């Protein structure tokens, strides 16, 4: 079996007829900064790890066209614009991000067999593990502290990724070792206070809290609601999905389900300030499939207040539309923005593909905010400042007589959380991290995510996610003093070597 060398996914042994030598050297080379002393010797200042050079010597046997095909294939493979993965067969779990450097030689002086050399440079000088170590879960020690000890078997410091899953309300996550401290949230955040508090009124993945609705759609009274929806479980995940599109009305028609807000601590129903997080999939399986998915919020008169509307009426291609909606205060609607996107599986095109789908929508008085593709478009609608939301609708629609595989493959809801941010006479503060929330800190780019949404502002100023050195490191964790059940802390990392 030929020795394996892969560059940017291409197996070089399938182009070449053998390797005669590989030079990887020891480490990546070191450069020391010195200051000369007045008379003898120097003072050491700092040492630097250099970029790494890797050379590969190879053979090519002559074919019917001589060496032309090998020369062209190699040039094509090596013509890259940025460092790409380089993996050797004797170290299959180590990847070097390399780019060709200088002249790549091919000596054709022997008509029957040519020799050549490929020279790569690895800018960061590091070989990265292709596998992730962990997750390692912290446990409570005799001193009451939560900690986890991990072993970095590489030979350089590497960043870590920490995920904290909330088991109770919490406002702060601290992580520290002998090498650094990371803080997320607010260490001083209190748990109780006399004020109008935010209250989570819905947190569901089976949607049993919603009841079937056959009345008028508050966004458009021409849409039919005679169909039904139900839960489809796929690999352990619930998908709230259209079961029957109901009567064909020549327009959008399908199933509608409503959740009525409960009363707050004073018995009042309705909220001027409402936050909703949901996870949805909108992903076509074939070109020309159609469908519509809506999350709508209405007042006591069943007038639209705000809504998240995604639809695909493209019967030929793969084009979908996202529109944030608002009421006009008189029972009508406003389309605040219209964005077209591709309903395929690619992360760059579709924020609603199966691995993602994190969304939120927020009303704070007259201000409406919608999450879209990593941004938070915000709009001011003065007519809605004092309007109270009393219900939430989930709608799934097909268009006209279209049926079967003409219906978009996925336009489902997987999770939903609704928070009433203007509930009165509740003394408990609804803290920033609610039960089941996941807070993730990624060491490679020092970013923070809450429920999959980027929340860089959660990181305390001056706090940076630290690295762990080779060998064993014990990492300790801390949460808010009043947190009744600490989060579940987990650590992951990828080892690296010079």
Secondary structure, 3 states (H helix, E strand, C coil): CCCCEEECCEEHHHCCCEEEEEECCCCCCEEEEEEECCCCCEEEEEEEECCEEEEEEEEEECECCECHHHHHHHHHHHCCCCCEEEEECCEEEEEEEEEECCCCEEECCCCCEEEEEEEEEECCCCEEECCCEEEEECEECCCCCEEEEEEECCCCCEEEEEEEECCCCECEEEEECCCCEEEEECCCCCCECCCCEEEEEEEECCCCCCEEECCCCCCCCCCECCCEEEEEEECCEEEEEEEECCCCCCCEEEEEEEEECCCCCCCCCCECEEEEEEEEEEECCCCCCEEEEEEEEECCCCCEEEEEEEEECCCCCCEEEEEEEEECCCCCEEECCCEEEECCCCCCCCCCCCCCCEEEEEEECCEEEEEECCEEEEEECHHHCCCCECEEEEEEEEECCCCHHHECCEEEEEEEEEEEEEECCCCECCCCECCCCEEEEECCCCEEEECCEECHHHECCCCCCCEECCEEEEEEEEECCCCCCCCEEEEEECCEEC
